[in-house]
Amino acid sequence: MISLLGRTTLITGGSRGIGRAAAILMAEAGSDIAFNYACREKEAFEVKAEVEKRGRRCLAFKAQLARESEVRGTVDEIVRAWGRIDILVNNAGVWTYLEMGHLDREILDETVDVNLKSVFHVVDAVVPHMKKQGRGWIVNIGSTAGVRGEALHSHYAASKGAIHAMTKSWAVEFAPWNIRVNCVAPGWVDTDMCNGVFSDPAFRESVRQSIPLKRIPAPEDIAGPILFLASDLARHVTGAIINVNGGSVLCG
């Protein structure tokens, strides 16, 4: 029922986790896929092969999104190759510890650069093309942490709270050009990002028990809502934060 045939999608951070799952699912729905990766070349080309296996075109770029020049170079290459970018999924992100009173400026700067500044850079580069087309779909990836806060992760929570605020701001700003902007805010997800904490079976079980649905979702459970927001089924949805957390945080 959901078809993205004839559309092109740019996904940031597409080599693993939610980005990988979204790339494959959106390819199955008919979209050509472009994505960037920071360092995981082997995983990136595995994703590229999965997309192409589904009969779709795929472009994979090694690019640091905190560097505006690399972002613009990537976007220009996609437009040269395909002529358009219809859908943008801002997924790239990092999750690290930061205890206040022991501020590590390198960790703070990395989080702000990757989780926040890169989104500004990518949207600023892509939106002019969407405006020319007279339509576009932007899906930002937020977080439950951006809603409720998170001890020892205040820098991460702040970056994701900003994503939520930008989603609402851009939804109004871009509406005259038929560009819809929404956000998927996951809670815990079983991805590489959580491998460290989930290596403790007791902690993993405590997380599972804290979720009313009693399961830690796979990345594919987040890719589904992304696909929905990038489809015509959500044509009257903009500025929304879709919480995908199994009921662990209820807000709206």
Order of alpha helices (4+ residues) and beta strands (2+ residues): beta-alpha-beta-alpha-beta-alpha-beta-alpha-alpha-beta-alpha-alpha-beta-alpha-alpha-alpha-beta
